[in-house]
Amino acid sequence: MKDDRPSEKCRGPYGEAGCLDEARFSVLRHRLPSLPVCPVHLGPSLLLAGSVLWPPDITMIG
């Protein structure tokens, strides 16, 4: 079954555009919008992104 939602692009650990991969995870952050990331940027986003909750709250979106 095809998902009709528009695919969200990875924002990388700093929340900037640049990665062309589709986001598969969303990392919840304190007082900031959640950060959509691809599998490659999931680890770096947990270590480098600002205001990531600990323990991290990760949701699979793709």
Backbone as XML, in Angstrom:
<?xml version="1.0"?>
<chain id="A" units="angstrom">
  <residue number="1" name="MET">
    <atom name="N" x="0.834" y="-1.183" z="0.000"/>
    <atom name="CA" x="0.000" y="0.000" z="0.000"/>
    <atom name="C" x="0.879" y="1.247" z="0.000"/>
  </residue>
  <residue number="2" name="LYS">
    <atom name="N" x="0.617" y="2.150" z="-0.918"/>
    <atom name="CA" x="1.415" y="3.362" z="-1.046"/>
    <atom name="C" x="0.940" y="4.416" z="-0.055"/>
  </residue>
  <residue number="3" name="ASP">
    <atom name="N" x="1.915" y="5.052" z="0.594"/>
    <atom name="CA" x="1.614" y="6.132" z="1.523"/>
    <atom name="C" x="1.510" y="7.432" z="0.731"/>
  </residue>
  <residue number="4" name="ASP">
    <atom name="N" x="0.393" y="8.152" z="0.846"/>
    <atom name="CA" x="0.175" y="9.380" z="0.089"/>
    <atom name="C" x="0.715" y="10.628" z="0.766"/>
  </residue>
  <residue number="5" name="ARG">
    <atom name="N" x="1.281" y="10.480" z="1.962"/>
    <atom name="CA" x="1.853" y="11.642" z="2.639"/>
    <atom name="C" x="3.125" y="12.085" z="1.923"/>
  </residue>
  <residue number="6" name="PRO">
    <atom name="N" x="3.388" y="13.384" z="1.867"/>
    <atom name="CA" x="4.646" y="13.820" z="1.261"/>
    <atom name="C" x="5.813" y="13.372" z="2.133"/>
  </residue>
  <residue number="7" name="SER">
    <atom name="N" x="6.865" y="12.913" z="1.484"/>
    <atom name="CA" x="8.016" y="12.447" z="2.254"/>
    <atom name="C" x="8.763" y="13.647" z="2.839"/>
  </residue>
  <residue number="8" name="GLU">
    <atom name="N" x="9.208" y="13.471" z="4.057"/>
    <atom name="CA" x="9.943" y="14.525" z="4.742"/>
    <atom name="C" x="11.431" y="14.246" z="4.565"/>
  </residue>
  <residue number="9" name="LYS">
    <atom name="N" x="12.191" y="15.275" z="4.260"/>
    <atom name="CA" x="13.625" y="15.118" z="4.044"/>
    <atom name="C" x="14.381" y="15.221" z="5.360"/>
  </residue>
  <residue number="10" name="CYS">
    <atom name="N" x="15.508" y="14.552" z="5.399"/>
    <atom name="CA" x="16.378" y="14.583" z="6.578"/>
    <atom name="C" x="16.898" y="16.004" z="6.790"/>
  </residue>
  <residue number="11" name="ARG">
    <atom name="N" x="16.922" y="16.438" z="8.042"/>
    <atom name="CA" x="17.424" y="17.778" z="8.368"/>
    <atom name="C" x="18.818" y="17.731" z="8.987"/>
  </residue>
  <residue number="12" name="GLY">
    <atom name="N" x="19.380" y="16.526" z="9.156"/>
    <atom name="CA" x="20.716" y="16.394" z="9.726"/>
    <atom name="C" x="20.747" y="16.765" z="11.193"/>
  </residue>
  <residue number="13" name="PRO">
    <atom name="N" x="21.893" y="16.590" z="11.843"/>
    <atom name="CA" x="21.973" y="16.838" z="13.283"/>
    <atom name="C" x="21.807" y="18.302" z="13.689"/>
  </residue>
  <residue number="14" name="TYR">
    <atom name="N" x="21.988" y="19.221" z="12.756"/>
    <atom name="CA" x="21.886" y="20.634" z="13.095"/>
    <atom name="C" x="20.579" y="21.258" z="12.638"/>
  </residue>
  <residue number="15" name="GLY">
    <atom name="N" x="19.667" y="20.446" z="12.071"/>
    <atom name="CA" x="18.376" y="20.956" z="11.638"/>
    <atom name="C" x="18.417" y="21.733" z="10.343"/>
  </residue>
  <residue number="16" name="GLU">
    <atom name="N" x="19.479" y="21.546" z="9.564"/>
    <atom name="CA" x="19.626" y="22.264" z="8.304"/>
    <atom name="C" x="19.374" y="21.317" z="7.137"/>
  </residue>
  <residue number="17" name="ALA">
    <atom name="N" x="18.883" y="21.856" z="6.062"/>
    <atom name="CA" x="18.722" y="21.046" z="4.850"/>
    <atom name="C" x="20.105" y="20.733" z="4.297"/>
  </residue>
  <residue number="18" name="GLY">
    <atom name="N" x="20.195" y="19.699" z="3.528"/>
    <atom name="CA" x="21.486" y="19.345" z="2.941"/>
    <atom name="C" x="21.540" y="17.869" z="2.603"/>
  </residue>
  <residue number="19" name="CYS">
    <atom name="N" x="20.979" y="17.041" z="3.444"/>
    <atom name="CA" x="20.894" y="15.615" z="3.179"/>
    <atom name="C" x="19.690" y="15.374" z="2.275"/>
  </residue>
  <residue number="20" name="LEU">
    <atom name="N" x="19.878" y="14.616" z="1.218"/>
    <atom name="CA" x="18.797" y="14.379" z="0.263"/>
    <atom name="C" x="17.986" y="13.129" z="0.576"/>
  </residue>
  <residue number="21" name="ASP">
    <atom name="N" x="18.361" y="12.411" z="1.635"/>
    <atom name="CA" x="17.658" y="11.181" z="1.996"/>
    <atom name="C" x="16.322" y="11.471" z="2.663"/>
  </residue>
  <residue number="22" name="GLU">
    <atom name="N" x="15.421" y="10.522" z="2.563"/>
    <atom name="CA" x="14.123" y="10.631" z="3.214"/>
    <atom name="C" x="14.280" y="10.365" z="4.707"/>
  </residue>
  <residue number="23" name="ALA">
    <atom name="N" x="13.630" y="11.167" z="5.526"/>
    <atom name="CA" x="13.680" y="10.975" z="6.978"/>
    <atom name="C" x="12.921" y="9.710" z="7.352"/>
  </residue>
  <residue number="24" name="ARG">
    <atom name="N" x="13.504" y="8.904" z="8.216"/>
    <atom name="CA" x="12.861" y="7.685" z="8.708"/>
    <atom name="C" x="12.557" y="7.763" z="10.199"/>
  </residue>
  <residue number="25" name="PHE">
    <atom name="N" x="13.186" y="8.730" z="10.886"/>
    <atom name="CA" x="13.019" y="8.875" z="12.323"/>
    <atom name="C" x="12.751" y="10.329" z="12.668"/>
  </residue>
  <residue number="26" name="SER">
    <atom name="N" x="12.095" y="10.525" z="13.804"/>
    <atom name="CA" x="11.869" y="11.856" z="14.344"/>
    <atom name="C" x="12.401" y="11.868" z="15.770"/>
  </residue>
  <residue number="27" name="VAL">
    <atom name="N" x="13.289" y="12.799" z="16.069"/>
    <atom name="CA" x="13.899" y="12.911" z="17.392"/>
    <atom name="C" x="13.238" y="14.077" z="18.117"/>
  </residue>
  <residue number="28" name="LEU">
    <atom name="N" x="12.630" y="13.783" z="19.244"/>
    <atom name="CA" x="11.935" y="14.807" z="20.024"/>
    <atom name="C" x="12.947" y="15.700" z="20.729"/>
  </residue>
  <residue number="29" name="ARG">
    <atom name="N" x="12.690" y="17.018" z="20.696"/>
    <atom name="CA" x="13.577" y="17.980" z="21.349"/>
    <atom name="C" x="12.773" y="18.869" z="22.284"/>
  </residue>
  <residue number="30" name="HIS">
    <atom name="N" x="13.435" y="19.393" z="23.309"/>
    <atom name="CA" x="12.800" y="20.260" z="24.299"/>
    <atom name="C" x="12.650" y="21.663" z="23.732"/>
  </residue>
  <residue number="31" name="ARG">
    <atom name="N" x="11.392" y="22.148" z="23.686"/>
    <atom name="CA" x="11.059" y="23.501" z="23.232"/>
    <atom name="C" x="11.496" y="23.811" z="21.804"/>
  </residue>
  <residue number="32" name="LEU">
    <atom name="N" x="11.723" y="22.783" z="21.008"/>
    <atom name="CA" x="12.049" y="22.936" z="19.589"/>
    <atom name="C" x="11.234" y="21.909" z="18.819"/>
  </residue>
  <residue number="33" name="PRO">
    <atom name="N" x="10.998" y="22.163" z="17.533"/>
    <atom name="CA" x="10.276" y="21.154" z="16.756"/>
    <atom name="C" x="11.091" y="19.862" z="16.685"/>
  </residue>
  <residue number="34" name="SER">
    <atom name="N" x="10.394" y="18.756" z="16.543"/>
    <atom name="CA" x="11.113" y="17.491" z="16.432"/>
    <atom name="C" x="11.982" y="17.512" z="15.181"/>
  </residue>
  <residue number="35" name="LEU">
    <atom name="N" x="13.036" y="16.720" z="15.206"/>
    <atom name="CA" x="14.034" y="16.732" z="14.143"/>
    <atom name="C" x="13.891" y="15.484" z="13.286"/>
  </residue>
  <residue number="36" name="PRO">
    <atom name="N" x="13.475" y="15.625" z="12.015"/>
    <atom name="CA" x="13.392" y="14.458" z="11.133"/>
    <atom name="C" x="14.779" y="14.103" z="10.609"/>
  </residue>
  <residue number="37" name="VAL">
    <atom name="N" x="15.160" y="12.836" z="10.757"/>
    <atom name="CA" x="16.496" y="12.405" z="10.329"/>
    <atom name="C" x="16.439" y="11.062" z="9.606"/>
  </residue>
  <residue number="38" name="CYS">
    <atom name="N" x="17.432" y="10.831" z="8.762"/>
    <atom name="CA" x="17.594" y="9.555" z="8.073"/>
    <atom name="C" x="18.406" y="8.629" z="8.982"/>
  </residue>
  <residue number="39" name="PRO">
    <atom name="N" x="18.506" y="7.342" z="8.646"/>
    <atom name="CA" x="19.278" y="6.421" z="9.482"/>
    <atom name="C" x="20.748" y="6.824" z="9.658"/>
  </residue>
  <residue number="40" name="VAL">
    <atom name="N" x="21.339" y="7.429" z="8.638"/>
    <atom name="CA" x="22.751" y="7.847" z="8.716"/>
    <atom name="C" x="22.943" y="8.960" z="9.741"/>
  </residue>
  <residue number="41" name="HIS">
    <atom name="N" x="21.979" y="9.871" z="9.844"/>
    <atom name="CA" x="22.113" y="11.008" z="10.749"/>
    <atom name="C" x="21.452" y="10.809" z="12.106"/>
  </residue>
  <residue number="42" name="LEU">
    <atom name="N" x="20.889" y="9.631" z="12.355"/>
    <atom name="CA" x="20.244" y="9.394" z="13.651"/>
    <atom name="C" x="21.252" y="9.474" z="14.795"/>
  </residue>
  <residue number="43" name="GLY">
    <atom name="N" x="22.353" y="8.760" z="14.697"/>
    <atom name="CA" x="23.382" y="8.788" z="15.748"/>
    <atom name="C" x="23.957" y="10.176" z="15.971"/>
  </residue>
  <residue number="44" name="PRO">
    <atom name="N" x="24.438" y="10.847" z="14.901"/>
    <atom name="CA" x="24.960" y="12.195" z="15.083"/>
    <atom name="C" x="23.939" y="13.178" z="15.653"/>
  </residue>
  <residue number="45" name="SER">
    <atom name="N" x="22.670" y="13.019" z="15.297"/>
    <atom name="CA" x="21.665" y="13.942" z="15.830"/>
    <atom name="C" x="21.478" y="13.743" z="17.335"/>
  </residue>
  <residue number="46" name="LEU">
    <atom name="N" x="21.597" y="12.513" z="17.814"/>
    <atom name="CA" x="21.479" y="12.276" z="19.265"/>
    <atom name="C" x="22.645" y="12.897" z="20.017"/>
  </residue>
  <residue number="47" name="LEU">
    <atom name="N" x="23.807" y="12.921" z="19.398"/>
    <atom name="CA" x="25.003" y="13.464" z="20.051"/>
    <atom name="C" x="25.165" y="14.971" z="19.868"/>
  </residue>
  <residue number="48" name="LEU">
    <atom name="N" x="24.769" y="15.508" z="18.722"/>
    <atom name="CA" x="25.112" y="16.887" z="18.378"/>
    <atom name="C" x="23.947" y="17.868" z="18.317"/>
  </residue>
  <residue number="49" name="ALA">
    <atom name="N" x="22.739" y="17.388" z="18.106"/>
    <atom name="CA" x="21.603" y="18.305" z="17.967"/>
    <atom name="C" x="21.276" y="18.969" z="19.309"/>
  </residue>
  <residue number="50" name="GLY">
    <atom name="N" x="20.828" y="20.197" z="19.245"/>
    <atom name="CA" x="20.487" y="20.937" z="20.448"/>
    <atom name="C" x="19.169" y="20.496" z="21.060"/>
  </residue>
  <residue number="51" name="SER">
    <atom name="N" x="19.114" y="20.495" z="22.374"/>
    <atom name="CA" x="17.891" y="20.257" z="23.157"/>
    <atom name="C" x="17.276" y="18.875" z="22.986"/>
  </residue>
  <residue number="52" name="VAL">
    <atom name="N" x="18.081" y="17.864" z="22.643"/>
    <atom name="CA" x="17.568" y="16.494" z="22.543"/>
    <atom name="C" x="17.320" y="15.976" z="23.956"/>
  </residue>
  <residue number="53" name="LEU">
    <atom name="N" x="16.145" y="15.399" z="24.141"/>
    <atom name="CA" x="15.800" y="14.846" z="25.452"/>
    <atom name="C" x="16.671" y="13.629" z="25.755"/>
  </residue>
  <residue number="54" name="TRP">
    <atom name="N" x="16.961" y="13.394" z="27.032"/>
    <atom name="CA" x="17.722" y="12.204" z="27.420"/>
    <atom name="C" x="17.034" y="11.521" z="28.572"/>
  </residue>
  <residue number="55" name="PRO">
    <atom name="N" x="16.699" y="10.255" z="28.467"/>
    <atom name="CA" x="16.944" y="9.401" z="27.304"/>
    <atom name="C" x="16.145" y="9.881" z="26.102"/>
  </residue>
  <residue number="56" name="PRO">
    <atom name="N" x="16.689" y="9.649" z="24.904"/>
    <atom name="CA" x="16.042" y="10.189" z="23.706"/>
    <atom name="C" x="14.691" y="9.573" z="23.424"/>
  </residue>
  <residue number="57" name="ASP">
    <atom name="N" x="13.822" y="10.372" z="22.838"/>
    <atom name="CA" x="12.496" y="9.918" z="22.419"/>
    <atom name="C" x="12.511" y="9.909" z="20.884"/>
  </residue>
  <residue number="58" name="ILE">
    <atom name="N" x="12.613" y="8.697" z="20.310"/>
    <atom name="CA" x="12.748" y="8.530" z="18.868"/>
    <atom name="C" x="11.509" y="7.841" z="18.335"/>
  </residue>
  <residue number="59" name="THR">
    <atom name="N" x="10.950" y="8.382" z="17.275"/>
    <atom name="CA" x="9.770" y="7.805" z="16.642"/>
    <atom name="C" x="10.106" y="7.462" z="15.199"/>
  </residue>
  <residue number="60" name="MET">
    <atom name="N" x="9.698" y="6.260" z="14.755"/>
    <atom name="CA" x="9.888" y="5.888" z="13.361"/>
    <atom name="C" x="8.751" y="6.504" z="12.547"/>
  </residue>
  <residue number="61" name="ILE">
    <atom name="N" x="9.103" y="7.267" z="11.515"/>
    <atom name="CA" x="8.100" y="7.965" z="10.715"/>
    <atom name="C" x="8.036" y="7.462" z="9.281"/>
  </residue>
  <residue number="62" name="GLY">
    <atom name="N" x="8.992" y="6.671" z="8.864"/>
    <atom name="CA" x="8.993" y="6.256" z="7.459"/>
    <atom name="C" x="9.087" y="4.785" z="7.270"/>
  </residue>
</chain>
